[in-house]
Amino acid sequence: MLNHRLLDPEIQAYLHAHKQDDPAQFALKKSPFEGVTSSELAQQLLGRQKAKDKLPLWQATEGIYFPEKLSLEQASSEATAHYKASLVGEGTLLDATGGFGVDDYFFAQRCQEVTHCELQESLSEIVAHNFAVLGADIHCVAEDSYAYLAREGKHYDTIYLDPARRDSHKQKVYFLEDCTPDVPHSLDFLWQYTDTILLKASPMLDISRALTQLPQTHEVHIVAMEGEVKELLFLLKKTPLIGQVPIKTINMLLTRTDIFSFFPSEIGSEGVPMTRGHLCRYLYEPNAALLKGKGLFPIARAYGLAYLNKDSQLLLGEDYIPDFPGRVFLIDEILPYDRKLLKSGKIDQANITVRNFPMKVAEIREHFSIAEGGNRYLFFTLGGIGNKLMIICRKPFV
């Protein structure tokens, strides 16, 4: 349960003064405060440190109470929560899986009414406290959400679910049917209480498989931050979709957000040329959200690019595309994989990427004594006939 002593100004000031300390070492020290354990102090310190980049509003707000490590790790970031809020309507919303409540704070900026349902009473109390501190008018219920829905019988404009991705042995899972709650097998129940469901799933989930389990999906959103996929979002409607399910990829960067959408029928390579790369000046590496959604060929068509190998996930072109959703490199040379050149020591430092290649980055570095870093970029991949290639690149205009 929430220990209100931790919110005393003197303890808050103490935590602020020790904000750079190691929480693990902090927990071993004797607590200088009566009624507060060292482990409780360490938990608050760890929460503040983890929230610095992920939850800057929570970190900067006086009086925020942080939960156990796992609850904080499973919480959405402010950036992804803000994006999710753009997908829901302005009516009523039930968060059926609760958690630390970051998503609900941003849903409340848009929705008329938000209900946070969390089975753990202690976490529900913490979240209710934080919502009050943040000035968010959100109703908190410490109860199983399905039991709450059945008892209250209320209809919500949207039900949001972020199922727990750990089994009874605390092992990570990602198949929808292995998560709690099992959404695919409870859809009939949920449709009694809403016409719209927003489901957050593991980035590891196979999208094609999920779509067979979620036939009422209207949209798929693949959300990445700085090149790492963070969330898969499935927007479901009670009314059937006429046509294909659009796949929308989002990659949030410090200076911009790249968005690209396509349909499953566009995933094939039809109309995209294969190249050996001899006349190409630029190499394009699509961002992680695009690759997760199998968007290599849709993005190639959109920008008039060619591919080296269907499985290499790299594109080439003659012209520079400044707004390409991914990384762009200026090609110096495309060479057959040459062990003699690599062993000669002429390339002693480089940033290395392997795509569809039989050696790992660590193996290449160790075998050929290539240090990490520098302005040179090496891509090891396969060409169209399975030939090993080495592409030597650098960043444009550097």
C-alpha positions in Angstrom: 0.0 0.0 0.0 1.0 3.6 -0.4 3.2 4.8 2.4 2.3 8.5 2.8 5.4 9.2 4.8 7.4 9.0 1.6 5.5 12.1 0.4 6.7 14.3 3.3 8.7 17.3 2.1 11.9 16.3 4.0 11.9 12.8 2.4 11.1 14.2 -1.1 14.0 16.7 -0.6 16.3 13.8 0.5 15.4 11.8 -2.6 16.1 14.8 -4.8 19.5 15.3 -3.2 20.4 11.6 -3.9 18.9 11.4 -7.4 22.2 10.2 -8.9 22.8 7.4 -6.4 22.6 3.8 -7.3 19.3 2.4 -6.0 20.7 -1.1 -5.4 23.4 0.4 -3.1 20.8 2.8 -1.6 18.6 -0.2 -0.5 21.5 -1.6 1.6 21.8 1.5 3.7 19.9 2.1 6.9 16.9 4.4 6.4 17.4 7.8 8.1 13.6 8.2 8.5 11.2 6.5 11.0 8.4 4.6 9.3 10.2 4.4 5.9 12.4 1.4 4.9 15.5 1.7 2.8 13.9 -0.5 0.1 11.0 1.9 -0.1 13.4 4.8 -0.5 15.3 2.8 -3.2 12.0 2.1 -5.0 11.2 5.8 -5.2 14.7 6.7 -6.3 14.7 4.0 -9.1 11.3 5.3 -10.2 12.5 8.8 -10.6 15.6 7.7 -12.5 13.6 5.5 -14.9 11.0 8.3 -15.4 13.6 10.9 -16.5 13.4 10.2 -20.2 10.3 7.9 -20.4 7.9 9.9 -18.2 9.3 13.5 -17.9 6.0 14.9 -16.6 5.8 12.3 -13.8 9.5 12.8 -13.0 9.2 16.6 -12.8 5.9 16.7 -10.8 6.2 17.1 -7.0 4.4 14.4 -5.0 4.4 11.6 -7.6 4.6 8.2 -6.0 6.4 5.5 -8.0 5.3 1.8 -8.0 7.4 -1.3 -8.1 10.0 -1.7 -10.9 7.9 -4.1 -13.1 4.9 -1.7 -13.2 7.1 1.1 -14.3 8.8 -1.0 -16.9 5.5 -2.1 -18.4 4.1 1.4 -18.6 3.9 3.2 -21.9 6.1 6.2 -22.5 4.5 9.6 -22.6 5.3 9.8 -26.4 3.6 6.6 -27.3 0.7 7.3 -24.9 0.1 10.6 -26.6 0.0 8.9 -29.9 -2.5 6.3 -28.7 -4.8 9.1 -27.4 -5.1 10.3 -31.0 -6.7 7.0 -32.0 -9.7 7.2 -29.7 -12.9 9.2 -29.8 -14.0 11.9 -27.4 -16.6 9.9 -25.4 -16.2 7.4 -22.6 -13.2 5.0 -22.2 -12.5 2.1 -19.9 -8.9 1.0 -19.5 -9.5 -2.7 -18.7 -5.9 -3.5 -17.8 -4.9 -0.4 -15.7 -1.3 -0.5 -14.8 0.6 2.8 -14.0 -2.0 4.8 -15.9 0.2 6.8 -18.3 -2.1 6.0 -21.2 -5.1 7.0 -19.2 -3.7 10.4 -18.4 -3.4 11.2 -22.1 -6.8 9.5 -22.9 -8.3 11.9 -20.4 -7.0 14.9 -22.4 -9.3 13.8 -25.2 -12.1 11.7 -23.7 -15.1 13.0 -21.6 -14.7 10.2 -19.1 -12.0 7.7 -18.3 -12.2 4.7 -16.0 -8.9 3.0 -14.8 -9.5 -0.6 -13.8 -6.6 -2.3 -12.0 -6.7 -5.6 -10.1 -3.9 -4.8 -7.7 -5.3 -2.7 -5.0 -2.0 -1.2 -4.0 -1.2 -0.1 -7.5 -4.7 1.3 -8.0 -4.2 3.4 -4.9 -0.8 4.7 -6.2 -2.3 5.6 -9.6 -5.3 7.3 -8.0 -2.9 9.4 -5.9 -0.8 10.4 -8.9 -3.8 11.3 -11.0 -4.9 13.7 -8.3 -1.4 15.2 -8.1 -1.4 15.6 -11.9 -4.9 17.2 -11.9 -6.4 14.4 -14.0 -10.1 13.6 -13.4 -10.0 9.8 -13.8 -12.1 7.2 -12.0 -10.0 4.4 -10.5 -11.5 1.0 -9.7 -9.5 -1.7 -7.9 -11.2 -4.7 -9.4 -11.0 -7.3 -12.2 -12.3 -5.3 -15.2 -14.4 -8.1 -16.7 -16.2 -8.6 -13.3 -16.6 -4.8 -13.2 -18.1 -4.7 -16.7 -20.5 -7.6 -16.0 -21.7 -6.0 -12.7 -22.1 -2.4 -13.9 -23.4 -3.3 -17.4 -22.3 0.1 -18.7 -21.5 0.7 -22.4 -18.2 2.5 -23.2 -17.4 4.2 -26.4 -13.9 2.6 -26.3 -12.3 -0.2 -24.2 -8.5 -0.2 -24.1 -6.5 -3.3 -23.2 -2.8 -3.8 -22.7 -2.8 -7.5 -21.6 -0.1 -8.7 -19.1 2.7 -10.4 -21.1 3.9 -12.7 -18.3 2.6 -16.2 -17.5 2.0 -17.8 -14.1 5.8 -18.5 -13.8 6.7 -14.8 -14.5 8.1 -15.8 -17.9 7.5 -13.4 -20.8 4.9 -14.3 -23.4 3.6 -12.5 -26.5 1.0 -14.6 -28.2 -2.3 -13.0 -27.6 -3.9 -16.2 -26.2 -1.1 -16.5 -23.7 -1.5 -13.0 -22.3 -3.9 -11.9 -19.5 -6.6 -11.3 -20.4 -6.9 -13.5 -23.4 -8.5 -11.0 -25.8 -9.2 -13.2 -28.8 -11.3 -15.5 -26.7 -13.1 -12.8 -24.8 -14.1 -10.6 -27.8 -17.8 -11.7 -27.7 -17.9 -10.7 -24.0 -16.3 -7.3 -24.7 -18.6 -6.5 -27.6 -21.5 -6.4 -25.1 -20.0 -3.3 -23.6 -18.4 -1.3 -26.4 -18.3 -0.8 -30.2 -14.5 0.0 -30.3 -11.5 -1.8 -28.8 -7.9 -0.5 -28.8 -5.5 -3.3 -28.1 -1.8 -2.9 -27.3 0.4 -6.0 -28.1 4.0 -7.1 -27.9 6.4 -5.8 -30.6 7.3 -9.5 -31.0 3.9 -10.5 -32.1 3.4 -11.7 -35.7 0.9 -9.3 -37.3 -0.5 -11.7 -39.8 -1.2 -14.3 -37.1 -2.8 -11.6 -34.9 -5.1 -10.5 -37.7 -6.5 -14.0 -38.1 -7.3 -13.9 -34.3 -8.8 -10.4 -34.5 -11.1 -10.4 -37.5 -12.7 -7.1 -36.6 -9.5 -5.2 -36.9 -9.9 -1.9 -38.8 -6.3 -0.6 -38.4 -2.8 -1.8 -37.4 -0.4 0.8 -36.0 3.3 -0.1 -35.5 4.9 2.5 -33.2 8.7 2.9 -33.0 10.9 5.4 -31.2 14.4 6.2 -32.5 14.4 3.0 -34.6 13.1 0.5 -32.0 9.6 -0.9 -32.2 7.8 -0.2 -28.9 4.2 -1.1 -29.5 1.8 -2.8 -31.9 -1.7 -1.4 -31.7 -4.9 -3.0 -33.1 -8.0 -0.9 -33.5 -11.1 -3.1 -33.6 -14.7 -2.1 -34.4 -17.8 -4.1 -33.8 -19.0 -3.4 -37.4 -17.0 -5.3 -40.0 -14.4 -3.6 -42.2 -15.1 -3.5 -45.9 -11.7 -3.9 -47.6 -8.2 -4.4 -46.4 -6.8 -3.5 -43.0 -4.4 -0.5 -43.4 -1.0 -0.9 -41.8 0.4 2.4 -40.4 4.0 2.7 -39.4 5.2 5.5 -37.0 8.8 6.2 -36.1 9.3 9.0 -33.5 12.6 10.8 -33.7 13.9 13.8 -31.8 13.4 16.2 -34.7 10.5 14.6 -36.6 8.0 11.7 -36.8 8.0 9.5 -39.9 4.7 8.0 -40.9 4.0 5.7 -43.8 0.9 3.6 -44.5 0.2 0.7 -46.8 -2.1 -2.3 -47.4 -1.2 -6.0 -47.1 -1.7 -6.5 -50.8 1.2 -4.2 -51.4 3.7 -6.2 -49.4 4.9 -8.3 -52.5 7.8 -7.3 -54.7 5.8 -6.8 -57.9 6.9 -3.6 -59.7 10.1 -3.1 -57.6 13.3 -3.7 -59.6 16.2 -5.7 -58.4 19.6 -4.2 -58.8 23.3 -5.1 -58.5 23.9 -1.6 -57.3 26.5 -0.5 -59.9 24.8 2.8 -60.8 23.3 3.5 -57.3 24.7 6.3 -55.2 22.6 5.9 -52.1 21.7 3.1 -49.7 18.4 3.2 -47.8 17.7 1.2 -44.7 13.9 1.4 -43.8 13.1 2.1 -40.1 12.2 -0.7 -37.7 8.5 0.0 -37.9 8.5 -0.5 -41.7 10.5 -3.7 -41.4 8.2 -5.1 -38.7 5.2 -4.4 -41.0 6.9 -6.0 -44.1 6.9 -2.5 -45.7 10.1 -2.9 -47.7 8.5 -3.1 -51.1 5.7 -0.6 -50.4 8.3 2.1 -49.4 10.5 1.1 -52.4 7.5 1.8 -54.8 6.7 5.0 -53.1 10.2 6.4 -53.5 11.3 4.7 -56.8 14.0 2.5 -55.2 15.4 -0.9 -56.0 16.4 -3.9 -53.9 19.5 -6.0 -53.7 17.9 -9.2 -52.2 14.4 -9.8 -51.0 15.7 -10.9 -47.6 18.3 -8.2 -47.1 15.9 -5.3 -46.2 18.1 -2.8 -48.0 17.1 -0.5 -50.8 19.3 1.5 -53.3 18.7 4.5 -55.5 20.4 7.1 -57.6 19.0 10.2 -55.9 19.1 11.5 -52.4 15.8 11.4 -50.5 16.0 13.7 -47.4 12.7 12.6 -45.9 13.1 8.9 -46.3 11.7 7.0 -43.2 14.9 5.3 -42.2 18.7 5.7 -42.5 20.3 7.1 -45.6 24.0 6.5 -46.7 26.2 7.7 -49.5 27.7 4.6 -51.2 31.5 4.7 -51.8 31.9 1.2 -53.1 29.9 -2.0 -53.5 32.4 -4.9 -53.5 32.4 -8.7 -53.4 33.0 -9.9 -49.8 36.8 -9.7 -49.7 38.6 -11.4 -46.8 42.0 -10.1 -48.1 40.9 -6.5 -48.1 39.5 -6.8 -44.6 42.6 -8.5 -43.3 44.9 -5.9 -44.9 44.1 -3.4 -42.2 43.0 -0.7 -44.6 39.6 -0.8 -42.8 40.5 -0.6 -39.1 37.4 1.2 -37.8 33.8 1.2 -39.0 30.1 1.0 -38.0 29.0 -2.5 -39.1 25.6 -3.7 -40.0 24.8 -7.3 -41.3 21.6 -8.1 -43.2 20.9 -11.6 -44.4 24.6 -12.5 -44.0 26.2 -15.7 -42.5 28.5 -13.8 -40.0 27.5 -11.7 -37.0 28.8 -8.2 -36.3 30.9 -9.4 -33.4 32.5 -12.2 -35.5 33.5 -9.7 -38.3 35.0 -7.3 -35.8 37.0 -9.9 -34.0 38.1 -11.8 -37.1 39.3 -8.7 -39.0 40.2 -6.4 -36.0 37.8 -3.6 -36.9 37.1 -1.2 -34.1 33.7 0.3 -33.6 32.8 3.9 -34.6 34.2 6.4 -37.0 32.7 7.9 -40.1 32.7 4.8 -42.2 29.7 2.4 -42.4 30.0 -1.2 -43.6 27.0 -3.3 -44.7 27.5 -7.0 -45.2 24.7 -8.6 -47.1 23.8 -10.9 -50.0 23.1 -9.9 -53.6 20.3 -11.2 -55.8 22.0 -14.5 -56.6 23.1 -15.1 -53.1 26.6 -13.6 -53.6 28.2 -12.1 -50.5 28.6 -8.3 -50.7 30.3 -5.6 -48.7 28.9 -2.0 -49.1 31.2 0.8 -48.0 29.2 3.9 -47.1 29.3 7.2 -45.2 26.6 9.6 -44.0 25.6 12.1 -46.7 27.0 15.7 -46.4 29.3 14.8 -43.5 
